[in-house]
Amino acid sequence: MTRMLELRDVHAYYGKSHVLHGVDLHVDEGEIVAILGRNGAGRSTILKAIVHQVDRSGAIDFKGESLLPLTTFQVARRGVGYVPEAREVFSTLTVEQNLMLGMKSTRPPGPGQWTLADMYRMFPRLQERQHTAAGVLSGGEQQMLTLCRSLMGNPDVILIDEPTEGLAPRIVEQVAAYLRVLKQRRMSVVLVEQKLSIALDVADRVYVIGHGRVVFEGTPAELRSHPSVSKEWLEV
């Protein structure tokens, strides 16, 4: 199986604050990996370290190439999609213009790649509002848009940070359906998700993070068989 993404002994910092303490994890081709843990454990920081939005050290390799010397936009151009927790849309542009901006001219369309039709099929509401300025969309609609905009670049791996945070139950189910589509399409995904029922449903493997370190790695079934891990590191 092809190794898509690998982190070895990764440390990350916000100024003088040392957040990640030697994280090791990997994602294989077609695999969904969920990163679990309490708020403040360092889950989102792992994603930010991959796309160079924080200071970091160690080794971060994508398809055998080191990402450490690359800028954020260079990481994206290599084929790493990133959906941040903050719904960062281009507020004055329409839904469709936002989606088209996600396309990368360096990665021409081809068989099996994502299209506008795919986006509108997953989220019909986006098609209904395709000519609406993104800034007036609801929070749930903006989340749909950011999820789809990242896919429009046809990434080889996509990093998704808390996609259901703050959403109404109806929208949460739509986002869960989106994640199941990624699984069907054999996308390589790193998912940070607080809702265990969703994360464990779609993930092939999970990492539990505590105090900036990996405290558990295994399959969802293995995590369920270790209730002490959930009690110590996941339960509020």
TAGI-V730189 format. One record per residue. N is the residue number from 0. PSI is psi in degrees with one decimal (* if undefined). D_CENTER is the distance of its C-alpha to the mean C-alpha in Angstrom with 1 decimal. Layout:
# TAGI-V730189
N/PSI/D_CENTER, N/PSI/D_CENTER
This chain:
# TAGI-V730189
0/136.9/21.0, 1/129.0/19.3, 2/117.3/17.2, 3/-46.8/14.2, 4/136.2/12.9, 5/130.5/15.0, 6/133.3/15.3, 7/122.4/18.9, 8/48.8/20.5, 9/128.0/18.0, 10/146.2/19.3, 11/151.8/18.0, 12/143.5/20.1, 13/98.2/20.4, 14/-121.9/23.9, 15/-2.1/26.0, 16/118.8/23.6, 17/109.6/22.4, 18/-48.1/19.1, 19/135.8/17.9, 20/70.7/20.8, 21/51.8/20.5, 22/132.9/17.2, 23/126.5/17.2, 24/163.8/14.5, 25/159.5/13.9, 26/126.2/12.1, 27/165.1/14.6, 28/129.9/14.8, 29/14.3/13.9, 30/139.6/12.5, 31/121.5/9.8, 32/126.0/9.5, 33/137.2/9.1, 34/117.0/9.7, 35/160.2/12.4, 36/169.0/15.0, 37/162.8/17.0, 38/135.0/16.3, 39/-0.1/17.2, 40/-21.5/16.6, 41/9.0/14.3, 42/-53.6/10.8, 43/-31.4/9.3, 44/-32.4/11.8, 45/-45.9/10.5, 46/-42.3/7.4, 47/-33.0/10.3, 48/-39.8/12.6, 49/-42.7/10.9, 50/12.4/11.0, 51/51.4/14.4, 52/0.8/14.2, 53/162.1/16.3, 54/135.4/19.2, 55/163.1/18.6, 56/171.9/20.8, 57/-147.2/20.8, 58/128.0/19.4, 59/107.3/16.0, 60/135.3/16.7, 61/114.0/15.0, 62/40.4/17.3, 63/-2.9/20.0, 64/137.0/19.8, 65/132.5/19.3, 66/-9.3/16.8, 67/-42.2/18.8, 68/-1.7/21.3, 69/148.7/19.0, 70/170.6/18.2, 71/-44.9/14.9, 72/-28.7/16.1, 73/-36.9/17.4, 74/-44.9/14.1, 75/-41.8/12.8, 76/-24.9/16.1, 77/-17.5/15.8, 78/22.7/13.0, 79/112.9/9.7, 80/148.4/7.6, 81/124.2/5.7, 82/101.1/5.5, 83/161.8/7.4, 84/-40.2/9.0, 85/131.1/12.2, 86/88.0/12.7, 87/89.9/13.9, 88/161.4/16.0, 89/99.9/19.3, 90/-31.0/21.6, 91/-8.6/24.7, 92/155.2/23.4, 93/168.1/23.4, 94/-49.4/20.5, 95/-36.4/21.5, 96/-39.8/21.9, 97/-44.0/18.4, 98/-42.2/17.2, 99/-31.1/19.7, 100/-23.0/18.5, 101/-17.9/15.2, 102/146.2/17.4, 103/122.6/18.3, 104/-21.8/22.0, 105/-6.8/21.7, 106/85.0/20.0, 107/151.1/22.6, 108/148.4/22.1, 109/179.4/23.0, 110/137.1/23.2, 111/2.1/20.2, 112/165.2/18.1, 113/143.4/16.6, 114/168.4/19.2, 115/-39.7/19.9, 116/-37.8/21.6, 117/-43.2/18.6, 118/-44.9/16.8, 119/-26.8/20.0, 120/-40.2/20.5, 121/-39.5/17.2, 122/82.5/17.9, 123/-27.7/21.7, 124/-33.3/21.7, 125/-37.1/20.1, 126/-39.3/23.0, 127/-31.0/25.4, 128/24.7/24.3, 129/-26.2/23.7, 130/11.4/26.5, 131/141.3/25.6, 132/134.0/24.5, 133/-26.4/20.9, 134/-19.0/22.2, 135/3.8/24.2, 136/156.2/21.5, 137/167.3/20.8, 138/-40.8/17.7, 139/-39.8/16.6, 140/-37.7/17.4, 141/-35.2/15.6, 142/-43.7/12.3, 143/-44.0/13.2, 144/-44.2/14.0, 145/-37.2/10.9, 146/-44.5/8.9, 147/-36.1/11.8, 148/-38.2/12.5, 149/-37.6/9.5, 150/-29.5/10.8, 151/-19.3/14.3, 152/2.5/13.9, 153/56.8/13.8, 154/156.2/11.2, 155/-26.7/12.0, 156/144.8/8.5, 157/132.0/5.2, 158/122.7/2.4, 159/120.2/1.6, 160/111.3/4.8, 161/60.5/7.8, 162/-20.5/8.1, 163/3.5/11.6, 164/122.8/13.0, 165/12.3/16.4, 166/153.0/16.6, 167/151.7/19.8, 168/-37.9/20.0, 169/-39.5/20.6, 170/-35.3/17.4, 171/-42.8/15.5, 172/-35.9/17.0, 173/-39.4/16.1, 174/-39.7/12.4, 175/-39.4/13.0, 176/-39.2/15.0, 177/-45.3/12.3, 178/-35.8/10.2, 179/-32.0/13.6, 180/-42.7/14.2, 181/-39.7/11.3, 182/-42.8/13.0, 183/-35.7/16.3, 184/2.3/15.5, 185/41.0/14.5, 186/147.7/11.2, 187/122.2/9.7, 188/138.5/6.3, 189/117.3/5.0, 190/121.6/4.6, 191/118.6/6.4, 192/128.3/9.0, 193/-30.1/12.7, 194/105.0/14.3, 195/-36.8/15.3, 196/-38.3/16.9, 197/-48.2/13.7, 198/-45.7/11.7, 199/-21.1/14.9, 200/-38.8/15.7, 201/-20.7/12.9, 202/145.1/12.2, 203/-36.8/14.5, 204/159.1/14.4, 205/148.3/13.5, 206/133.5/14.0, 207/128.8/15.6, 208/135.2/15.8, 209/124.7/19.0, 210/39.6/20.5, 211/13.6/18.1, 212/155.4/18.9, 213/120.6/17.9, 214/-9.4/20.4, 215/140.2/19.5, 216/133.7/18.0, 217/-172.0/18.8, 218/163.7/18.4, 219/-39.0/18.0, 220/-39.6/21.7, 221/-36.9/22.5, 222/-42.2/20.7, 223/-29.5/22.7, 224/-0.2/25.8, 225/71.7/25.4, 226/-24.3/25.8, 227/-32.0/26.8, 228/-47.1/23.2, 229/-41.8/21.9, 230/-41.0/25.0, 231/-35.7/24.7, 232/-11.4/21.0, 233/-38.2/19.4, 234/142.6/22.2, 235/*/23.0
